[in-house]
Amino acid sequence: MTLQIEERPSPNHGPRKGGVTDPDLVVLHYTAMTGGPEPALKRLCDPATEVSCHYLIGERGQTFRLVPEDRRAWHAGVGRWGDCMDVNSRSIGIELSNDAESPFPAPQMDSLEKLLVDIMSRRPAITPERVIGHSDVAPGRKIDPGPRFDWKRLARGGSAVWPDAHGSAAPDIDLFRDLAWRAGYRADVKGDTLLSAIRLRFRPWATGPLDGDDMDIIGDVAERFPVDRPSAVA
């Protein structure tokens, strides 16, 4: 089944800054709103809100395009990924209609995977490790797409990454920070905030202090998917 996209133009966008012409990131969000996609569409298309995204996907898989990919949508706010300080200029933003508490329905995930495959087929700079969450670029400030989002499913389909970890490493906060830096987590936050952000992505129901699983997870991601790979845009 082909991807069907409905146009719902938003006025909330501008030119990409810093000479960026080919975005090399995808940032995933949830709307944290009830009532399906229509209330979110209203908000994202309201010039008074000064927020938008490139695509919105509803719970039934409806896919809407709000901002052309060559324009800078206003979805990420203040954040950082690797050395990128203006995430909006470097990224394509995808919102998922979700109340922030419910699982993401299969039709919605199906449409997201189709959209990601389409985007990545047209934009080779967007590799699986460059499909990230709002919580990755803004640790402590944002938690979407949240603990119920199925990152592992995306990784199985080649649209994200998932670690191969076994919990054998000894906890070491300084090494953890260094590995997180290599993996792309470079926001200036405290150690517990960094740990929470990485757990939210890879082991969302974990609790307690830094442990061997955390070390192995970030170590594997940093080794196999470092943010400064030669293919990444400077």
Secondary structure, DSSP 4 states (H G I P E B T S, - for coil): ----EEE---S-EEEPSTT--S--EEEEEE---SSSHHHHHHHHT-TTT----SEEE-TT--EEE-S-TTEEES-S-S--BTTBS-HHHHEEEEEE---SSSPPPHHHHHHHHHHHHHHHHH-TT--GGGEEEHHHHSTTT--TT-TTS-HHHHHHTTSS------S-SPP-HHHHHHHHHHHT--S---HHHHHHHHHHHH-TT--SS--HHHHHHHHHHHHHS-TT-TTS--
